[in-house]
Amino acid sequence: MTTAAAGERAAPIKNPNRFYIDGKWSVPSSNAQIEVISPATERLYVRVAAAQEADISAAVAAARAAFDRGPWPRLSHRERAAYLLAIADELNKRAEDFAAIWPNEMGILYSMAQLYAGGTGGMYQYYASLADSYPFEEEHQTYSGAKQGLLVREPVGVVGAIIPWNGPVGLISFKIAPALLAGCTVVIKSSPEAPGHGLLMAEIAEAVGLPPGVLNVVTADRTASEALVRHPGIDKIAFTGSSATGKKIASILGSRIARYTLELGGKSAALILDDYDVETAARTIAGNACDLTGQVCASLTRMVVAKRRHDQLLDALSASFAKVVIGDPFDPATQMGPLATRQQRERVEGYIAKARADGFKLATGGGRPRHLARGFYVEPTVFGNVDNRSTLAQEEVFGPVLAVIPADSDEHAIDIANDSPYGLNASVFTHDVERAYAVARRLRSGTVGHNALRMDFSIAFGGFKQSGVGREGGREGLLPYLETKTVLLDGMPSHRLQQAAAAAKS
């Protein structure tokens, strides 16, 4: 099959006109549909059912019943881990389907989609491995008068997982893998722009035989999505998306003290210190800036460099961006595909127009590629001599648009990096690891990389300030799906005695 044919084939989704609720493919409550437009061709890719408030209520009711009365929370962690391993196996089998859908929904390069989709099963395997090693129950000395103190960690309850359009398969896994291990039940709410991966996860849930109601999948726009957040049957929301939406979600949930984790926006700074080669830094930064067409919350979009090297960095970034091949995401020669939607392209173009009006130096890009008459494409763009207090430097563009900001000194560069409402990611470019560490500890950012854009969900990922609340990935990513309970007893329960005896024999 040629790459062109791979891109044009029908979406590999069995039930686009259904929701997965209570272990069944449910008929929607209305005939409302969502049209998904391929960003490279502007042609219809697939139609899916659009959930209404009645569908949201049905999904929450199923998850609520499964948590309150079903077997799932009462299985052992090891038993739940077996399901996670089965999900990982099915993900590996369906990796090509995930990869084929992704470029048609948001424009990622097919080669990158294959790479990312092929590794998603590892997240489920990791959380399965915690079944035997994570301290879900600990003995503690107690001063209460009881003879035995236990600290137990129990599932938080019913989770609403709200998934954005830029990286659905991975962002689903960061939420549902720890939630399922903990014993939670889940309602996945897919974005209207990219519903395919959620529906594939429903097919996988069916294939591995998850008990009814443990995983439910709907696709909805804003009104029905808000109904999920407001529903009293939801104990926790796990959201990835814009900071503006995250603030609204937090305010709604605050009224009933419901739990939430929010992975939100970023305006991440790259500090190029004076001992690092500017051309090398520019090649590295420009390469990462084109990933997912810049539609990455952690993307390095503010370049902070000494004034005397500002023009050199600007020229080097421009030279790197000028070589980027823009086009069909299924073409192996393409290095950057389209933006996800017409609305997203208009948004990015608005930021470019504002930066021009503010008088910043447009070094390269700034328009639509002349050779592409169709598709939501924009050129990779670099502005120089940017004021860090400007709209371009303070707001998340979510596209391949970089701002180069001059600094007077290392101290000034740190101040510039921290002068932002966001704090998701950053990087320090220097050959001196001690210097990199010292600067990293002063940056108000959830992740700080060294000499590259770096993220590691096997440790933890999340942000300071308006970049979010909580962490995803690693052991830290399990904590938001657990509630902590203190149990004070007048004796040792039998299972703890058996564990102690087994430990003594070993």
C-alpha positions in Angstrom: 0.0 0.0 0.0 1.4 3.4 -0.9 1.5 6.2 1.6 -1.1 8.1 -0.3 -3.5 5.2 -0.1 -2.7 4.8 3.6 -3.7 8.4 4.2 -6.9 8.2 2.1 -8.4 5.0 3.6 -11.5 5.0 5.8 -11.1 5.5 9.5 -10.5 2.1 11.2 -13.3 2.6 13.7 -16.1 0.0 14.0 -18.8 2.0 15.6 -18.4 5.8 14.9 -22.2 6.3 15.4 -22.3 4.7 18.9 -21.0 5.4 22.4 -19.4 2.7 24.6 -21.4 2.7 27.8 -21.7 0.0 30.4 -19.9 -2.5 28.3 -22.1 -2.1 25.2 -22.2 0.0 22.1 -25.1 2.3 22.9 -27.4 4.1 20.5 -27.0 7.9 21.1 -29.9 9.9 22.6 -30.1 12.1 19.4 -29.1 12.1 15.8 -26.5 14.9 16.3 -23.2 14.2 14.6 -19.7 15.7 14.5 -17.8 15.9 11.2 -14.0 15.4 11.5 -12.2 17.2 8.7 -8.8 16.0 7.6 -6.4 19.0 8.1 -4.2 18.2 5.1 -7.0 17.8 2.5 -9.9 19.7 4.1 -12.1 16.7 3.2 -14.5 14.9 5.5 -12.6 12.1 7.2 -15.3 10.6 9.5 -18.6 11.4 11.1 -19.2 10.4 14.8 -22.0 10.7 17.2 -22.2 13.8 19.3 -23.1 13.2 22.9 -25.9 15.1 24.6 -26.4 15.6 28.3 -28.5 12.4 28.4 -25.6 10.4 27.0 -23.2 11.9 29.6 -25.6 11.0 32.4 -25.9 7.4 31.1 -22.1 7.1 31.0 -21.7 8.5 34.5 -24.4 6.2 35.8 -22.7 3.2 34.4 -19.4 4.2 35.8 -21.0 5.0 39.2 -22.7 1.6 39.4 -19.5 -0.2 38.4 -17.6 1.6 41.2 -20.3 1.4 43.9 -21.6 -2.1 43.3 -19.4 -3.8 40.7 -16.4 -6.1 41.1 -13.7 -3.7 39.8 -12.7 -1.7 43.0 -12.8 -5.0 45.0 -10.4 -6.8 42.8 -6.8 -7.0 44.0 -4.3 -4.7 42.4 -2.6 -7.7 40.8 -5.9 -8.8 39.3 -6.4 -5.3 37.8 -2.8 -5.3 36.6 -3.6 -8.3 34.5 -6.2 -6.3 32.6 -3.7 -3.5 32.1 -1.2 -5.9 30.6 -4.0 -7.2 28.3 -4.8 -3.6 27.2 -1.1 -3.1 26.5 -1.1 -6.2 24.2 -4.2 -5.0 22.4 -2.7 -1.5 21.9 0.4 -3.1 20.3 -1.9 -5.0 18.0 -3.8 -1.9 17.0 -0.9 0.5 16.9 -1.2 0.9 13.1 -4.8 1.9 13.4 -4.0 4.6 16.0 -1.2 5.8 13.7 -3.4 6.0 10.7 -6.1 8.0 12.4 -3.8 10.6 14.0 -2.6 12.5 11.0 -6.1 12.6 9.6 -7.4 14.2 12.8 -4.7 16.7 13.7 -1.9 16.7 11.1 0.9 14.9 12.9 3.4 13.2 10.6 2.5 9.6 10.0 6.1 8.5 10.8 5.9 10.2 14.2 2.4 8.8 14.8 3.7 5.3 14.2 6.6 5.9 16.6 4.4 7.3 19.4 1.5 4.9 19.0 3.9 1.9 19.0 5.1 2.8 22.5 1.8 3.6 24.2 1.4 0.1 25.7 4.4 0.7 27.9 2.5 3.1 30.1 0.0 0.3 31.0 2.8 -2.1 31.5 4.5 0.4 33.9 1.4 0.9 36.0 0.8 -2.9 36.1 4.3 -3.3 37.5 3.3 -1.1 40.5 0.6 -3.6 41.6 3.2 -5.5 43.8 5.6 -2.6 44.6 3.4 0.4 45.4 2.6 0.9 49.1 -1.2 0.8 48.9 -1.2 -0.2 52.6 1.4 0.7 55.2 1.7 0.0 58.9 2.3 3.0 61.2 3.0 3.5 64.8 0.0 5.1 66.4 -0.5 7.4 69.4 -4.3 7.1 69.3 -4.6 4.4 71.9 -5.3 1.8 69.2 -2.9 -1.2 68.9 -2.5 -1.0 65.1 -2.3 1.9 62.7 -2.7 1.5 59.0 -2.4 4.0 56.2 -4.4 2.7 53.2 -4.7 4.2 49.7 -8.1 3.6 48.1 -9.5 4.6 44.6 -10.8 8.1 44.4 -14.0 6.9 42.6 -15.5 7.8 39.3 -13.1 9.7 37.0 -14.0 11.9 34.1 -11.1 12.0 31.7 -11.3 14.9 29.3 -8.9 14.4 26.3 -7.6 17.1 23.9 -7.1 16.7 20.2 -3.3 17.0 19.9 -2.1 13.7 21.4 -5.1 11.6 22.3 -3.7 8.1 22.6 -0.9 9.1 25.0 -3.0 11.5 27.0 -5.7 8.8 27.4 -3.0 6.4 28.7 -1.6 8.8 31.3 -5.1 9.1 32.8 -6.7 5.7 32.6 -3.7 3.4 33.2 -3.2 4.8 36.8 -6.9 5.2 37.3 -7.7 1.6 36.5 -4.8 0.2 38.6 -6.1 2.3 41.5 -9.6 0.7 41.1 -11.4 3.7 39.7 -14.0 3.6 36.9 -13.7 6.0 34.0 -15.7 8.1 31.5 -13.5 9.2 28.6 -14.7 12.3 26.9 -13.0 12.6 23.5 -12.6 15.9 21.7 -14.9 16.6 18.7 -11.8 17.3 16.6 -10.1 13.9 17.4 -12.5 11.2 18.6 -10.9 8.3 16.9 -8.5 7.2 19.6 -11.2 7.2 22.3 -13.3 4.9 20.2 -10.4 2.6 19.6 -9.8 2.4 23.3 -13.5 1.4 23.7 -12.9 -1.4 21.2 -9.8 -2.5 23.3 -11.9 -2.4 26.5 -14.4 -4.7 24.9 -11.7 -7.0 23.5 -10.0 -7.5 26.9 -13.3 -8.0 28.7 -13.2 -5.1 31.2 -16.3 -5.5 33.4 -19.3 -3.4 32.3 -19.1 0.3 33.3 -15.4 0.3 34.1 -14.5 2.2 31.0 -17.1 4.3 29.1 -16.4 6.5 26.0 -18.3 9.4 24.6 -17.5 12.3 22.2 -18.9 15.7 23.0 -18.6 19.4 22.4 -18.6 22.1 25.1 -22.1 22.0 26.5 -22.2 18.2 27.1 -18.6 18.3 28.3 -19.5 20.8 31.0 -22.3 18.5 32.0 -19.7 15.8 32.7 -17.7 18.3 35.0 -20.9 19.4 36.8 -22.3 15.8 37.3 -22.4 15.0 41.0 -21.6 11.3 40.2 -18.1 12.3 39.1 -15.5 12.2 41.9 -12.5 13.5 39.9 -11.8 15.2 36.6 -8.5 14.6 34.8 -8.2 17.3 32.2 -5.6 18.2 29.6 -6.2 21.4 27.6 -6.1 25.2 27.8 -5.5 27.1 31.0 -8.7 29.1 30.4 -10.8 25.9 30.3 -8.8 24.5 33.2 -9.7 27.5 35.4 -13.4 27.1 34.6 -13.2 23.4 35.5 -11.5 24.1 38.8 -14.1 26.7 39.7 -17.0 24.3 39.0 -15.4 21.4 40.9 -14.5 23.7 43.8 -18.1 24.3 44.5 -18.4 20.7 45.7 -14.8 20.0 46.6 -14.4 17.4 43.8 -10.9 16.3 42.9 -9.0 17.3 39.8 -5.7 17.2 38.0 -5.1 19.8 35.3 -2.4 19.6 32.6 -2.6 23.0 31.0 -0.8 25.4 28.7 2.8 26.5 28.5 5.0 29.2 27.1 8.3 27.5 27.7 11.7 29.2 27.7 15.0 28.0 26.3 17.9 29.7 27.8 21.0 29.7 25.6 24.0 30.5 27.8 27.2 32.0 26.5 29.3 28.8 26.3 26.9 27.0 23.9 27.1 27.1 20.2 24.2 29.1 18.7 23.9 27.2 15.5 23.7 23.9 17.3 21.0 25.2 19.6 19.1 26.6 16.7 19.0 23.3 14.8 17.8 21.5 18.0 15.1 24.0 18.8 13.9 24.3 15.2 13.6 20.6 14.9 11.4 20.2 18.0 9.4 23.3 17.2 8.0 21.5 14.1 6.8 18.4 16.1 3.0 18.2 15.8 3.3 21.5 13.9 4.1 23.2 17.3 0.8 22.0 18.8 2.6 20.8 21.9 2.0 22.4 25.3 5.6 21.9 26.4 7.2 23.2 23.2 10.1 25.7 23.6 8.8 28.9 22.1 10.7 31.6 24.0 14.4 31.8 23.1 16.3 33.8 25.7 19.8 34.7 24.6 22.5 37.4 25.4 21.9 40.6 23.4 25.3 40.3 21.7 24.2 36.9 20.3 20.6 37.7 19.5 21.1 38.4 15.8 23.2 35.3 15.4 20.5 33.1 17.0 17.8 34.7 14.9 19.7 34.1 11.7 20.4 30.5 12.7 16.8 29.7 13.5 15.7 31.3 10.3 18.1 29.2 8.3 16.9 26.0 10.0 13.2 26.8 9.5 13.9 27.7 5.8 14.9 24.1 5.2 11.8 22.6 6.7 9.7 20.6 4.2 6.0 21.3 4.7 3.4 19.1 3.2 1.3 15.8 3.3 1.8 14.2 6.7 1.8 10.8 5.0 4.7 11.7 2.7 8.0 10.4 4.2 9.8 13.5 2.9 7.6 15.9 4.9 9.0 17.4 8.1 6.0 19.4 9.2 2.3 18.8 8.5 -0.8 21.1 8.9 -2.4 22.6 11.9 -5.3 20.6 13.2 -8.2 22.8 12.2 -9.1 25.9 10.2 -9.9 27.7 13.5 -6.5 26.8 14.9 -4.8 28.2 11.8 -6.7 31.4 12.1 -5.7 31.6 15.7 -2.0 31.2 14.9 -2.3 33.7 12.1 -3.9 36.2 14.5 -0.8 35.9 16.8 1.5 36.5 13.9 -0.4 39.6 12.8 -0.3 40.9 16.3 3.5 40.4 16.5 3.9 42.2 13.2 1.8 45.1 14.5 3.9 45.3 17.7 6.9 45.9 15.5 8.9 42.8 16.2 11.4 41.6 13.6 9.9 38.9 11.3 12.9 36.8 10.4 11.2 34.0 8.5 7.8 32.6 7.8 4.7 34.5 8.8 2.3 33.2 6.1 0.9 30.1 4.4 3.1 27.9 2.2 2.7 29.0 -1.4 2.9 25.5 -2.8 0.0 24.3 -0.7 -3.4 25.6 -1.9 -5.4 23.2 0.3 -5.0 22.3 4.0 -4.5 24.1 7.3 -0.9 24.9 6.8 1.2 27.7 8.2 5.0 28.4 7.7 7.3 28.0 10.7 7.8 31.5 11.9 10.5 33.4 14.0 10.3 36.9 15.4 13.3 38.7 16.9 13.8 41.5 19.5 10.6 40.4 21.2 9.5 42.2 24.4 8.9 39.5 27.0 5.8 41.4 28.2 4.2 41.3 24.8 1.3 39.1 23.7 3.6 36.9 21.6 5.8 36.2 24.6 3.1 35.8 27.2 0.4 33.8 25.5 0.4 30.3 24.2 0.2 30.3 20.4 0.1 26.5 19.9 1.8 26.6 16.6 5.3 26.8 15.1 6.0 30.4 16.1 9.1 31.3 18.1 10.1 34.5 19.9 13.7 35.4 20.4 14.2 37.6 23.5 17.5 39.4 24.3 18.8 39.3 27.8 21.5 41.4 29.6 22.9 38.6 31.7 22.3 35.1 33.0 20.5 36.6 35.9 18.3 38.6 33.5 17.6 35.5 31.4 16.3 33.7 34.5 14.1 36.6 35.4 12.7 36.6 31.8 12.1 32.9 31.8 10.2 33.2 35.1 8.2 36.3 34.1 5.3 34.3 32.6 1.9 33.1 33.9 3.0 29.6 32.8 5.6 27.1 34.2 5.3 23.9 32.3 8.7 23.3 30.6 12.1 24.9 30.1 15.6 24.1 28.9 19.1 25.3 29.6 21.7 25.2 26.8 25.2 25.0 28.3 28.1 22.6 28.3 28.5 23.0 32.0 26.3 20.6 33.9 26.8 22.4 37.2 25.7 25.6 35.6 22.7 23.8 34.0 21.7 22.4 37.4 22.0 25.7 39.2 19.9 27.5 36.6 17.3 24.7 36.5 16.8 24.9 40.2 15.9 28.6 39.9 13.4 28.2 37.0 9.7 28.0 38.1 8.9 25.1 35.8 7.6 21.6 36.2 10.3 20.2 33.9 13.7 21.6 33.0 15.8 19.9 30.3 19.4 20.2 29.4 20.4 21.1 25.8 17.1 19.9 24.3 13.4 19.8 24.6 12.9 17.1 27.2 9.9 15.4 28.9 9.7 12.2 30.9 6.4 10.8 31.8 8.1 7.8 33.5 9.1 10.3 36.3 6.4 12.9 36.3 5.0 15.7 34.1 3.0 18.8 35.0 3.4 22.5 35.6 3.8 25.3 38.0 1.5 28.4 38.1 -1.2 28.4 35.4 0.4 25.3 33.7 -1.6 23.0 35.9 -2.3 21.2 39.1 -0.9 17.7 39.8 1.4 15.4 37.8 0.9 12.7 35.2 3.2 9.7 34.7 5.4 7.8 37.1 4.5 7.0 40.7 3.5 10.7 41.1 0.8 10.1 38.4 -0.9 7.4 40.5 -1.4 9.6 43.6 -4.3 11.8 42.2 -6.4 8.6 41.7 -6.0 7.5 45.3 -7.6 8.8 48.6 -5.7 8.3 51.8 -7.4 6.7 54.8 -6.1 6.1 58.3 -7.4 2.9 59.9 -6.9 2.5 63.7 -7.5 -1.0 65.0 -7.3 -2.9 68.3 -5.5 -5.7 66.6 -3.7 -6.8 63.5 -6.0 -8.0 60.6 -5.3 -11.5 59.4 -4.0 -10.5 55.9 -1.3 -8.4 57.6 -0.3 -11.4 59.8 -0.1 -13.6 56.8 2.0 -11.1 54.9 4.3 -10.8 57.9 4.7 -14.6 58.2 5.4 -14.9 54.5 8.0 -12.2 54.7 9.7 -13.9 57.7 10.0 -17.2 55.8 11.5 -15.5 52.7 
